Amino acid sequence: MTRWTLVFALAVSTAVAQPTDRLRQIADQQALLAEELKTGVLKVAARDAASIRDEQRVVFDLLSKNPTLADMSVEERVRLDNALQRINALVVSGRAALEDRRVCRSERATGSNVRKLTCRTQAEWDDIREQARLYKMDPQVCIPPGCGATDRNGN
């Protein structure tokens, strides 16, 4: 299992350095993984195997459309990275691996049309979502004193 973790980390971390070779290496790695799933060399639950195959379809689809990483749009790179991370989490298996996997999103800052790639672990995204939910639950009405408002007497 450690072998796959290292290969996935290598595939994602050096993808920018040698785009054509990296995409070929990712394709070869995914083909090998598919073969190991098919022959039973890699032991995973049936549901996880189906999920891995679904994510591999995404990877192979993106690789067939784009000969190099530079040819991919930001959204396609996000989809590729996320699919590889999900495959890695399923191969490594377990809830901890799913929470530790990196998830990238293409975001636009308020007032800007420029997209920015933001990558965090799934646990960090979940925490951000929870903090936003808690913030929305807090009362948004300011009741004097203490909020900068004054009453009719100027107090």
PyMOL commands that set and color helices and strands:
alter all, ss='L'
color gray80, all
select helices_A, chain A and resi 2-13+19-39+46-65+69-71+74-92+95-100+122-137
alter helices_A, ss='H'
color red, helices_A
select strands_A, chain A and resi 102-108+115-121
alter strands_A, ss='S'
color yellow, strands_A
deselect
rebuild
show_as cartoon
